[in-house]
């Protein structure tokens, strides 16, 4: 068995163990995430890769490094990011590790967090004017009100957590959250939660403690509210600036038409192959067709 990024056992898919679970508008599916890097001026795809990961956080660095290696190999620039190149990416790529990498690498990037709209006064009346997204859709299920973490007795010095029933939870680890603050994670043992009288009031899914592959109550606590400035704060300042808003406003008009062309016009709504190499070849083939079409209509091939 391999290990995940948090040193946990990897749950493999026996049909395609390089793929991952993807959350889509049609539910959770097993598949790959196709990521493309697009040139702003011509909407040419300069890099296309497929990743068997549900989240995009871990794909930013390998993508940017691949782009730099390609430009260096073909003799355009030894470091394309030092030649006034601006990189924009959506909120799916934003976390503390990526912001640190961009800062230390000197890459002129703008990657907003998922709250950047709420900080922009221009969007203050958006919900009032247009309503909330999906407000007319039926909710699949409501979240149960359970005993909050504030009811747990947490000792931040000794990293000990005692639940309302008097049981000491198991300390898992301390991780840096996306906001840059350290958080301590605790987990109740299955046998503790299985026979607990407060189980139905404490757990979102009380039945998960009734079988050996389930889990007990999980809680986390921020260790320090008085944290110093983080790389995420640095990126927030860049994105919220007047220049940052102007630059990032172009991202949607640059990359989204490319995905619309491939997904709608070319019909690639879902990968049809298995295995990372085959899926990536399929993704790159469609991206190459997009580039050929661009060259034919607007490039030197059109003359």
Phi and psi restraints in degrees (value plus and minus 20) as a CYANA .aco file:
   2 UNK   PHI    -106.7   -66.7
   2 UNK   PSI    -194.5  -154.5
   3 UNK   PHI    -146.8  -106.8
   3 UNK   PSI     127.1   167.1
   4 UNK   PHI    -104.0   -64.0
   4 UNK   PSI    -193.9  -153.9
   5 UNK   PHI     -88.5   -48.5
   5 UNK   PSI     -39.4     0.6
   6 UNK   PHI    -127.0   -87.0
   6 UNK   PSI       6.4    46.4
   7 UNK   PHI      39.3    79.3
   7 UNK   PSI      16.7    56.7
   8 UNK   PHI    -130.9   -90.9
   8 UNK   PSI     139.3   179.3
   9 UNK   PHI     -84.8   -44.8
   9 UNK   PSI     113.2   153.2
  10 UNK   PHI    -102.2   -62.2
  10 UNK   PSI     109.9   149.9
  11 UNK   PHI    -111.2   -71.2
  11 UNK   PSI      87.9   127.9
  12 UNK   PHI    -108.8   -68.8
  12 UNK   PSI     130.0   170.0
  13 UNK   PHI    -111.6   -71.6
  13 UNK   PSI     103.8   143.8
  14 UNK   PHI     -89.9   -49.9
  14 UNK   PSI     -40.0     0.0
  15 UNK   PHI    -100.9   -60.9
  15 UNK   PSI     -61.4   -21.4
  16 UNK   PHI    -171.1  -131.1
  16 UNK   PSI      74.0   114.0
  17 UNK   PHI     -97.5   -57.5
  17 UNK   PSI     -18.9    21.1
  18 UNK   PHI    -115.3   -75.3
  18 UNK   PSI     -28.2    11.8
  19 UNK   PHI    -107.5   -67.5
  19 UNK   PSI     158.5   198.5
  20 UNK   PHI    -166.3  -126.3
  20 UNK   PSI     144.9   184.9
  21 UNK   PHI     -96.9   -56.9
  21 UNK   PSI     109.9   149.9
  22 UNK   PHI    -137.9   -97.9
  22 UNK   PSI     110.8   150.8
  23 UNK   PHI    -108.9   -68.9
  23 UNK   PSI      98.9   138.9
  24 UNK   PHI    -144.3  -104.3
  24 UNK   PSI     157.5   197.5
  25 UNK   PHI     -87.4   -47.4
  25 UNK   PSI     -36.1     3.9
  26 UNK   PHI    -125.7   -85.7
  26 UNK   PSI      -2.4    37.6
  27 UNK   PHI      87.1   127.1
  27 UNK   PSI    -188.7  -148.7
  28 UNK   PHI    -112.7   -72.7
  28 UNK   PSI     107.7   147.7
  29 UNK   PHI    -147.7  -107.7
  29 UNK   PSI     141.9   181.9
  30 UNK   PHI    -113.3   -73.3
  30 UNK   PSI     104.7   144.7
  31 UNK   PHI    -195.0  -155.0
  31 UNK   PSI    -175.7  -135.7
  32 UNK   PHI    -148.8  -108.8
  32 UNK   PSI     140.4   180.4
  33 UNK   PHI    -131.0   -91.0
  33 UNK   PSI      93.9   133.9
  34 UNK   PHI    -108.1   -68.1
  34 UNK   PSI     100.8   140.8
  35 UNK   PHI    -136.8   -96.8
  35 UNK   PSI     114.7   154.7
  36 UNK   PHI    -147.8  -107.8
  36 UNK   PSI     123.2   163.2
  37 UNK   PHI    -127.3   -87.3
  37 UNK   PSI     105.9   145.9
  38 UNK   PHI    -140.3  -100.3
  38 UNK   PSI     116.9   156.9
  39 UNK   PHI     -97.2   -57.2
  39 UNK   PSI     113.5   153.5
  40 UNK   PHI     -88.0   -48.0
  40 UNK   PSI     -63.1   -23.1
  41 UNK   PHI     -87.6   -47.6
  41 UNK   PSI     -62.2   -22.2
  42 UNK   PHI    -135.0   -95.0
  42 UNK   PSI     -26.4    13.6
  43 UNK   PHI      37.5    77.5
  43 UNK   PSI      16.6    56.6
  44 UNK   PHI    -109.3   -69.3
  44 UNK   PSI     116.1   156.1
  45 UNK   PHI    -100.3   -60.3
  45 UNK   PSI      97.9   137.9
  46 UNK   PHI    -119.3   -79.3
  46 UNK   PSI     -30.6     9.4
  47 UNK   PHI    -179.6  -139.6
  47 UNK   PSI     120.4   160.4
  48 UNK   PHI    -163.5  -123.5
  48 UNK   PSI     104.0   144.0
  49 UNK   PHI    -158.0  -118.0
  49 UNK   PSI     133.7   173.7
  50 UNK   PHI    -134.6   -94.6
  50 UNK   PSI     115.6   155.6
  51 UNK   PHI    -145.7  -105.7
  51 UNK   PSI     115.4   155.4
  52 UNK   PHI    -108.6   -68.6
  52 UNK   PSI      37.2    77.2
  53 UNK   PHI    -158.5  -118.5
  53 UNK   PSI     116.9   156.9
  54 UNK   PHI     -90.0   -50.0
  54 UNK   PSI     -54.8   -14.8
  55 UNK   PHI    -122.8   -82.8
  55 UNK   PSI     134.2   174.2
  56 UNK   PHI    -113.1   -73.1
  56 UNK   PSI     -25.1    14.9
  57 UNK   PHI     -71.5   -31.5
  57 UNK   PSI     -65.2   -25.2
  58 UNK   PHI    -102.5   -62.5
  58 UNK   PSI     -20.3    19.7
  59 UNK   PHI    -117.2   -77.2
  59 UNK   PSI     -34.8     5.2
  60 UNK   PHI     -83.1   -43.1
  60 UNK   PSI     -69.6   -29.6
  61 UNK   PHI     -83.3   -43.3
  61 UNK   PSI     -69.8   -29.8
  62 UNK   PHI     -81.7   -41.7
  62 UNK   PSI     -51.0   -11.0
  63 UNK   PHI     -86.8   -46.8
  63 UNK   PSI     -69.8   -29.8
  64 UNK   PHI     -85.3   -45.3
  64 UNK   PSI     -56.9   -16.9
  65 UNK   PHI     -87.7   -47.7
  65 UNK   PSI     -56.8   -16.8
  66 UNK   PHI     -86.3   -46.3
  66 UNK   PSI     -60.8   -20.8
  67 UNK   PHI     -83.0   -43.0
  67 UNK   PSI     -64.2   -24.2
  68 UNK   PHI     -83.2   -43.2
  68 UNK   PSI     -62.9   -22.9
  69 UNK   PHI     -82.9   -42.9
  69 UNK   PSI     -58.2   -18.2
  70 UNK   PHI     -86.7   -46.7
  70 UNK   PSI     -65.5   -25.5
  71 UNK   PHI     -85.3   -45.3
  71 UNK   PSI     -53.4   -13.4
  72 UNK   PHI     -92.1   -52.1
  72 UNK   PSI     -59.9   -19.9
  73 UNK   PHI     -86.8   -46.8
  73 UNK   PSI     -56.8   -16.8
  74 UNK   PHI    -109.8   -69.8
  74 UNK   PSI     -16.0    24.0
  75 UNK   PHI      63.8   103.8
  75 UNK   PSI      -3.4    36.6
  76 UNK   PHI     -99.5   -59.5
  76 UNK   PSI     -66.7   -26.7
  77 UNK   PHI    -182.2  -142.2
  77 UNK   PSI     121.3   161.3
  78 UNK   PHI     -90.6   -50.6
  78 UNK   PSI     -48.2    -8.2
  79 UNK   PHI    -167.0  -127.0
  79 UNK   PSI      76.0   116.0
  80 UNK   PHI     -83.4   -43.4
  80 UNK   PSI     -44.5    -4.5
  81 UNK   PHI     -99.3   -59.3
  81 UNK   PSI     -28.4    11.6
  82 UNK   PHI    -113.1   -73.1
  82 UNK   PSI     -20.6    19.4
  83 UNK   PHI    -128.6   -88.6
  83 UNK   PSI      30.8    70.8
  84 UNK   PHI      39.1    79.1
  84 UNK   PSI       6.1    46.1
  85 UNK   PHI     -98.2   -58.2
  85 UNK   PSI     113.4   153.4
  86 UNK   PHI    -129.9   -89.9
  86 UNK   PSI     111.5   151.5
  87 UNK   PHI    -132.4   -92.4
  87 UNK   PSI     109.3   149.3
  88 UNK   PHI    -144.4  -104.4
  88 UNK   PSI     125.7   165.7
  89 UNK   PHI    -169.0  -129.0
  89 UNK   PSI     136.7   176.7
  90 UNK   PHI    -100.3   -60.3
  90 UNK   PSI    -199.6  -159.6
  91 UNK   PHI     -85.7   -45.7
  91 UNK   PSI     -38.8     1.2
  92 UNK   PHI     -84.8   -44.8
  92 UNK   PSI     -38.2     1.8
  93 UNK   PHI    -117.0   -77.0
  93 UNK   PSI     -19.2    20.8
  94 UNK   PHI    -108.1   -68.1
  94 UNK   PSI      96.6   136.6
  95 UNK   PHI    -176.8  -136.8
  95 UNK   PSI     151.9   191.9
  96 UNK   PHI     -83.2   -43.2
  96 UNK   PSI     -59.7   -19.7
  97 UNK   PHI     -83.5   -43.5
  97 UNK   PSI     -62.0   -22.0
  98 UNK   PHI     -88.0   -48.0
  98 UNK   PSI     -58.9   -18.9
  99 UNK   PHI     -85.0   -45.0
  99 UNK   PSI     -57.1   -17.1
 100 UNK   PHI     -85.0   -45.0
 100 UNK   PSI     -62.6   -22.6
 101 UNK   PHI     -82.2   -42.2
 101 UNK   PSI     -64.3   -24.3
 102 UNK   PHI     -84.2   -44.2
 102 UNK   PSI     -60.5   -20.5
 103 UNK   PHI     -87.2   -47.2
 103 UNK   PSI     -67.9   -27.9
 104 UNK   PHI     -90.2   -50.2
 104 UNK   PSI     -46.7    -6.7
 105 UNK   PHI    -106.6   -66.6
 105 UNK   PSI     -26.6    13.4
 106 UNK   PHI      49.0    89.0
 106 UNK   PSI      10.0    50.0
 107 UNK   PHI    -108.4   -68.4
 107 UNK   PSI     108.1   148.1
 108 UNK   PHI    -100.2   -60.2
 108 UNK   PSI      65.2   105.2
 109 UNK   PHI    -140.1  -100.1
 109 UNK   PSI     136.0   176.0
 110 UNK   PHI    -153.5  -113.5
 110 UNK   PSI      84.5   124.5
 111 UNK   PHI    -149.3  -109.3
 111 UNK   PSI      80.2   120.2
 112 UNK   PHI     -96.7   -56.7
 112 UNK   PSI     134.9   174.9
 113 UNK   PHI    -102.5   -62.5
 113 UNK   PSI     153.4   193.4
 114 UNK   PHI     -99.9   -59.9
 114 UNK   PSI     -11.4    28.6
 115 UNK   PHI    -135.3   -95.3
 115 UNK   PSI      -8.3    31.7
 116 UNK   PHI     -88.5   -48.5
 116 UNK   PSI     -48.6    -8.6
 117 UNK   PHI     -87.6   -47.6
 117 UNK   PSI     -57.7   -17.7
 118 UNK   PHI     -88.0   -48.0
 118 UNK   PSI     -39.6     0.4
 119 UNK   PHI    -109.2   -69.2
 119 UNK   PSI     -27.7    12.3
 120 UNK   PHI    -113.6   -73.6
 120 UNK   PSI      98.2   138.2
 121 UNK   PHI     -78.5   -38.5
 121 UNK   PSI     -45.3    -5.3
 122 UNK   PHI     -85.8   -45.8
 122 UNK   PSI     -42.3    -2.3
 123 UNK   PHI    -124.0   -84.0
 123 UNK   PSI      -7.6    32.4
 124 UNK   PHI     -83.6   -43.6
 124 UNK   PSI     -55.5   -15.5
 125 UNK   PHI    -120.4   -80.4
 125 UNK   PSI      -9.3    30.7
 126 UNK   PHI     -83.6   -43.6
 126 UNK   PSI     -68.7   -28.7
 127 UNK   PHI     -85.8   -45.8
 127 UNK   PSI     -55.8   -15.8
 128 UNK   PHI     -88.2   -48.2
 128 UNK   PSI     -56.0   -16.0
 129 UNK   PHI    -101.4   -61.4
 129 UNK   PSI     -64.2   -24.2
 130 UNK   PHI    -128.1   -88.1
 130 UNK   PSI     -30.4     9.6
 131 UNK   PHI      63.8   103.8
 131 UNK   PSI     151.0   191.0
 132 UNK   PHI    -100.6   -60.6
 132 UNK   PSI     131.5   171.5
 133 UNK   PHI     -85.6   -45.6
 133 UNK   PSI     121.7   161.7
 134 UNK   PHI      40.6    80.6
 134 UNK   PSI       5.8    45.8
 135 UNK   PHI     -90.4   -50.4
 135 UNK   PSI     -41.6    -1.6
 136 UNK   PHI    -114.3   -74.3
 136 UNK   PSI     -23.0    17.0
 137 UNK   PHI    -102.2   -62.2
 137 UNK   PSI     127.8   167.8
 138 UNK   PHI     -95.1   -55.1
 138 UNK   PSI     116.1   156.1
 139 UNK   PHI     -96.0   -56.0
 139 UNK   PSI     113.1   153.1
 140 UNK   PHI     -91.6   -51.6
 140 UNK   PSI     -48.4    -8.4
 141 UNK   PHI    -195.2  -155.2
 141 UNK   PSI     123.4   163.4
 142 UNK   PHI    -112.0   -72.0
 142 UNK   PSI     132.0   172.0
 143 UNK   PHI    -102.2   -62.2
 143 UNK   PSI     109.7   149.7
 144 UNK   PHI     -94.2   -54.2
 144 UNK   PSI     123.3   163.3
 145 UNK   PHI    -102.1   -62.1
 145 UNK   PSI      96.3   136.3
 146 UNK   PHI    -138.1   -98.1
 146 UNK   PSI     153.6   193.6
 147 UNK   PHI     -81.8   -41.8
 147 UNK   PSI     102.2   142.2
 148 UNK   PHI     -94.4   -54.4
 148 UNK   PSI     140.8   180.8
 149 UNK   PHI     -78.8   -38.8
 149 UNK   PSI     -44.6    -4.6
 150 UNK   PHI     -84.3   -44.3
 150 UNK   PSI     -39.3     0.7
 151 UNK   PHI    -104.1   -64.1
 151 UNK   PSI     -26.6    13.4
 152 UNK   PHI    -108.7   -68.7
 152 UNK   PSI     126.7   166.7
 153 UNK   PHI    -110.1   -70.1
 153 UNK   PSI      85.7   125.7
 154 UNK   PHI    -131.7   -91.7
 154 UNK   PSI     107.9   147.9
 155 UNK   PHI    -126.3   -86.3
 155 UNK   PSI      83.1   123.1
 156 UNK   PHI     -91.8   -51.8
 156 UNK   PSI     -37.9     2.1
 157 UNK   PHI     -97.6   -57.6
 157 UNK   PSI     -70.0   -30.0
 158 UNK   PHI    -115.2   -75.2
 158 UNK   PSI     -20.4    19.6
 159 UNK   PHI      33.6    73.6
 159 UNK   PSI      36.1    76.1
 160 UNK   PHI    -142.3  -102.3
 160 UNK   PSI     116.1   156.1
 161 UNK   PHI    -150.3  -110.3
 161 UNK   PSI     106.9   146.9
 162 UNK   PHI    -136.7   -96.7
 162 UNK   PSI     108.3   148.3
 163 UNK   PHI     -98.7   -58.7
 163 UNK   PSI     149.0   189.0
 164 UNK   PHI     -79.4   -39.4
 164 UNK   PSI     -41.1    -1.1
 165 UNK   PHI    -105.8   -65.8
 165 UNK   PSI     -21.6    18.4
 166 UNK   PHI      71.1   111.1
 166 UNK   PSI     -13.0    27.0
 167 UNK   PHI    -111.9   -71.9
 167 UNK   PSI     120.1   160.1
 168 UNK   PHI    -105.2   -65.2
 168 UNK   PSI     102.4   142.4
 169 UNK   PHI    -100.1   -60.1
 169 UNK   PSI     136.8   176.8
 170 UNK   PHI    -101.7   -61.7
 170 UNK   PSI     109.4   149.4
 171 UNK   PHI     -95.8   -55.8
 171 UNK   PSI     107.5   147.5
 172 UNK   PHI    -113.0   -73.0
 172 UNK   PSI     -83.8   -43.8
 173 UNK   PHI    -191.6  -151.6
 173 UNK   PSI     156.4   196.4
 174 UNK   PHI    -139.4   -99.4
 174 UNK   PSI     104.6   144.6
 175 UNK   PHI    -146.8  -106.8
 175 UNK   PSI     136.0   176.0
 176 UNK   PHI    -106.3   -66.3
 176 UNK   PSI     103.1   143.1
 177 UNK   PHI     -94.7   -54.7
 177 UNK   PSI     153.0   193.0
 178 UNK   PHI     -82.4   -42.4
 178 UNK   PSI     -44.7    -4.7
 179 UNK   PHI    -102.6   -62.6
 179 UNK   PSI     -26.3    13.7
 180 UNK   PHI      75.8   115.8
 180 UNK   PSI     -21.6    18.4
 181 UNK   PHI    -112.4   -72.4
 181 UNK   PSI     118.9   158.9
 182 UNK   PHI     -92.7   -52.7
 182 UNK   PSI     117.7   157.7
 183 UNK   PHI    -149.4  -109.4
 183 UNK   PSI     117.7   157.7
 184 UNK   PHI    -118.5   -78.5
 184 UNK   PSI     113.7   153.7
 185 UNK   PHI    -133.5   -93.5
 185 UNK   PSI     115.6   155.6
 186 UNK   PHI    -148.8  -108.8
 186 UNK   PSI     132.7   172.7
 187 UNK   PHI    -160.5  -120.5
 187 UNK   PSI     110.8   150.8
 188 UNK   PHI     -97.0   -57.0
 188 UNK   PSI     117.9   157.9
 189 UNK   PHI     -89.1   -49.1
 189 UNK   PSI     130.0   170.0
 190 UNK   PHI     -78.4   -38.4
 190 UNK   PSI     -65.2   -25.2
 191 UNK   PHI     -87.2   -47.2
 191 UNK   PSI     -48.1    -8.1
 192 UNK   PHI     -86.7   -46.7
 192 UNK   PSI     -67.6   -27.6
 193 UNK   PHI     -99.1   -59.1
 193 UNK   PSI     -47.4    -7.4
 194 UNK   PHI     -82.3   -42.3
 194 UNK   PSI     -61.6   -21.6
 195 UNK   PHI    -123.2   -83.2
 195 UNK   PSI      -6.5    33.5
 196 UNK   PHI    -100.3   -60.3
 196 UNK   PSI     118.2   158.2
 197 UNK   PHI     -90.1   -50.1
 197 UNK   PSI     -42.1    -2.1
 198 UNK   PHI    -115.1   -75.1
 198 UNK   PSI      -9.9    30.1
 199 UNK   PHI     -76.9   -36.9
 199 UNK   PSI     -64.6   -24.6
 200 UNK   PHI     -90.2   -50.2
 200 UNK   PSI     -42.1    -2.1
 201 UNK   PHI    -114.0   -74.0
 201 UNK   PSI     -35.1     4.9
 202 UNK   PHI    -123.4   -83.4
 202 UNK   PSI     -47.8    -7.8
 203 UNK   PHI    -133.6   -93.6
 203 UNK   PSI     120.9   160.9
 204 UNK   PHI     -83.9   -43.9
 204 UNK   PSI     -58.2   -18.2
 205 UNK   PHI    -148.4  -108.4
 205 UNK   PSI      64.9   104.9
 206 UNK   PHI     -78.9   -38.9
 206 UNK   PSI     -47.1    -7.1
 207 UNK   PHI     -88.7   -48.7
 207 UNK   PSI     -37.7     2.3
 208 UNK   PHI     -87.4   -47.4
 208 UNK   PSI     -38.7     1.3
 209 UNK   PHI    -108.5   -68.5
 209 UNK   PSI     -20.0    20.0
 210 UNK   PHI    -113.5   -73.5
 210 UNK   PSI     -23.3    16.7
 211 UNK   PHI    -155.2  -115.2
 211 UNK   PSI     137.8   177.8
 212 UNK   PHI     -89.1   -49.1
 212 UNK   PSI     -40.2    -0.2
 213 UNK   PHI    -113.4   -73.4
 213 UNK   PSI     -14.2    25.8
 214 UNK   PHI    -106.5   -66.5
 214 UNK   PSI    -175.8  -135.8
 215 UNK   PHI    -174.7  -134.7
 215 UNK   PSI     141.1   181.1
 216 UNK   PHI    -112.6   -72.6
 216 UNK   PSI    -187.7  -147.7
 217 UNK   PHI     -86.8   -46.8
 217 UNK   PSI     117.4   157.4
 218 UNK   PHI    -138.5   -98.5
 218 UNK   PSI     113.6   153.6
 219 UNK   PHI    -158.3  -118.3
 219 UNK   PSI     137.3   177.3
 220 UNK   PHI    -160.9  -120.9
 220 UNK   PSI     132.8   172.8
 221 UNK   PHI    -156.7  -116.7
 221 UNK   PSI     115.8   155.8
 222 UNK   PHI     -94.6   -54.6
 222 UNK   PSI     107.6   147.6
 223 UNK   PHI     -97.3   -57.3
 223 UNK   PSI     -51.1   -11.1
 224 UNK   PHI    -167.8  -127.8
 224 UNK   PSI     102.3   142.3
 225 UNK   PHI    -103.0   -63.0
 225 UNK   PSI     -41.1    -1.1
 226 UNK   PHI    -113.5   -73.5
 226 UNK   PSI      40.8    80.8
 227 UNK   PHI    -104.9   -64.9
 227 UNK   PSI     139.5   179.5
 228 UNK   PHI    -102.3   -62.3
 228 UNK   PSI     158.6   198.6
 229 UNK   PHI     -84.0   -44.0
 229 UNK   PSI     123.7   163.7
 230 UNK   PHI    -137.0   -97.0
 230 UNK   PSI     152.8   192.8
 231 UNK   PHI     -89.4   -49.4
 231 UNK   PSI     -47.1    -7.1
 232 UNK   PHI     -85.5   -45.5
 232 UNK   PSI     -59.1   -19.1
 233 UNK   PHI     -83.6   -43.6
 233 UNK   PSI     -58.8   -18.8
 234 UNK   PHI     -80.1   -40.1
 234 UNK   PSI     -63.6   -23.6
 235 UNK   PHI     -90.5   -50.5
 235 UNK   PSI     -56.6   -16.6
 236 UNK   PHI     -78.9   -38.9
 236 UNK   PSI     -62.4   -22.4
 237 UNK   PHI     -82.6   -42.6
 237 UNK   PSI     -59.5   -19.5
 238 UNK   PHI     -87.1   -47.1
 238 UNK   PSI     -67.0   -27.0
 239 UNK   PHI     -88.1   -48.1
 239 UNK   PSI     -56.6   -16.6
 240 UNK   PHI     -99.6   -59.6
 240 UNK   PSI     -30.0    10.0
 241 UNK   PHI     -90.8   -50.8
 241 UNK   PSI     143.1   183.1
 242 UNK   PHI     -81.1   -41.1
 242 UNK   PSI     -62.4   -22.4
 243 UNK   PHI     -86.4   -46.4
 243 UNK   PSI     -61.2   -21.2
 244 UNK   PHI     -83.4   -43.4
 244 UNK   PSI     -61.3   -21.3
 245 UNK   PHI     -83.6   -43.6
 245 UNK   PSI     -59.7   -19.7
 246 UNK   PHI     -86.9   -46.9
 246 UNK   PSI     -61.7   -21.7
 247 UNK   PHI     -89.0   -49.0
 247 UNK   PSI     -66.8   -26.8
 248 UNK   PHI     -90.4   -50.4
 248 UNK   PSI     -43.0    -3.0
 249 UNK   PHI     -83.6   -43.6
 249 UNK   PSI     -38.5     1.5
 250 UNK   PHI    -105.8   -65.8
 250 UNK   PSI     -33.1     6.9
 251 UNK   PHI     -79.3   -39.3
 251 UNK   PSI     -65.7   -25.7
 252 UNK   PHI     -83.3   -43.3
 252 UNK   PSI     -60.2   -20.2
 253 UNK   PHI     -94.6   -54.6
 253 UNK   PSI     -32.9     7.1
 254 UNK   PHI    -109.3   -69.3
 254 UNK   PSI     -73.4   -33.4
 255 UNK   PHI    -116.2   -76.2
 255 UNK   PSI     -52.1   -12.1
 256 UNK   PHI     -85.5   -45.5
 256 UNK   PSI     -58.8   -18.8
 257 UNK   PHI     -80.7   -40.7
 257 UNK   PSI     -49.1    -9.1
 258 UNK   PHI     -86.8   -46.8
 258 UNK   PSI     -67.1   -27.1
 259 UNK   PHI     -86.0   -46.0
 259 UNK   PSI     -54.5   -14.5
 260 UNK   PHI     -85.5   -45.5
 260 UNK   PSI     -59.7   -19.7
 261 UNK   PHI     -84.3   -44.3
 261 UNK   PSI     -65.0   -25.0
 262 UNK   PHI     -91.9   -51.9
 262 UNK   PSI     -62.2   -22.2
 263 UNK   PHI     -97.4   -57.4
 263 UNK   PSI     -61.5   -21.5
 264 UNK   PHI    -113.6   -73.6
 264 UNK   PSI     -75.2   -35.2
 265 UNK   PHI     -91.5   -51.5
 265 UNK   PSI     -59.7   -19.7
 266 UNK   PHI    -111.6   -71.6
 266 UNK   PSI     -33.4     6.6
 267 UNK   PHI      61.9   101.9
 267 UNK   PSI      -3.5    36.5
 268 UNK   PHI    -110.5   -70.5
 268 UNK   PSI      61.7   101.7
 269 UNK   PHI    -108.2   -68.2
 269 UNK   PSI     -41.8    -1.8
 270 UNK   PHI    -178.2  -138.2
 270 UNK   PSI     122.2   162.2
 271 UNK   PHI     -86.7   -46.7
 271 UNK   PSI     122.2   162.2
 272 UNK   PHI    -130.5   -90.5
 272 UNK   PSI     -14.5    25.5
 273 UNK   PHI    -136.8   -96.8
 273 UNK   PSI     152.0   192.0
 274 UNK   PHI    -143.2  -103.2
 274 UNK   PSI     130.4   170.4
 275 UNK   PHI      72.9   112.9
 275 UNK   PSI     115.1   155.1
 276 UNK   PHI     -80.2   -40.2
 276 UNK   PSI     -61.9   -21.9
 277 UNK   PHI     -83.1   -43.1
 277 UNK   PSI     -63.1   -23.1
 278 UNK   PHI     -88.8   -48.8
 278 UNK   PSI     -62.4   -22.4
 279 UNK   PHI     -84.5   -44.5
 279 UNK   PSI     -63.0   -23.0
 280 UNK   PHI     -85.5   -45.5
 280 UNK   PSI     -55.5   -15.5
 281 UNK   PHI     -85.0   -45.0
 281 UNK   PSI     -61.2   -21.2
 282 UNK   PHI     -83.6   -43.6
 282 UNK   PSI     -63.9   -23.9
 283 UNK   PHI     -83.6   -43.6
 283 UNK   PSI     -64.1   -24.1
 284 UNK   PHI     -88.9   -48.9
 284 UNK   PSI     -51.3   -11.3
 285 UNK   PHI     -84.9   -44.9
 285 UNK   PSI     -65.1   -25.1
 286 UNK   PHI     -85.0   -45.0
 286 UNK   PSI     -58.5   -18.5
 287 UNK   PHI     -86.3   -46.3
 287 UNK   PSI     -56.1   -16.1
 288 UNK   PHI     -86.2   -46.2
 288 UNK   PSI     -59.4   -19.4
 289 UNK   PHI     -82.1   -42.1
 289 UNK   PSI     -60.2   -20.2
 290 UNK   PHI     -79.9   -39.9
 290 UNK   PSI     -64.6   -24.6
 291 UNK   PHI     -85.9   -45.9
 291 UNK   PSI     -61.0   -21.0
 292 UNK   PHI     -82.4   -42.4
 292 UNK   PSI     -60.7   -20.7
 293 UNK   PHI     -82.5   -42.5
 293 UNK   PSI     -60.5   -20.5
 294 UNK   PHI     -83.5   -43.5
 294 UNK   PSI     -65.4   -25.4
 295 UNK   PHI     -84.6   -44.6
 295 UNK   PSI     -58.9   -18.9
 296 UNK   PHI     -85.1   -45.1
 296 UNK   PSI     -61.4   -21.4
 297 UNK   PHI    -104.4   -64.4
 297 UNK   PSI     -53.6   -13.6
 298 UNK   PHI    -148.1  -108.1
 298 UNK   PSI     -30.3     9.7
 299 UNK   PHI    -118.5   -78.5
 299 UNK   PSI    -181.6  -141.6
 300 UNK   PHI     -87.4   -47.4
 300 UNK   PSI     -44.8    -4.8
 301 UNK   PHI     -88.8   -48.8
 301 UNK   PSI     -36.8     3.2
 302 UNK   PHI    -101.2   -61.2
 302 UNK   PSI     -29.7    10.3
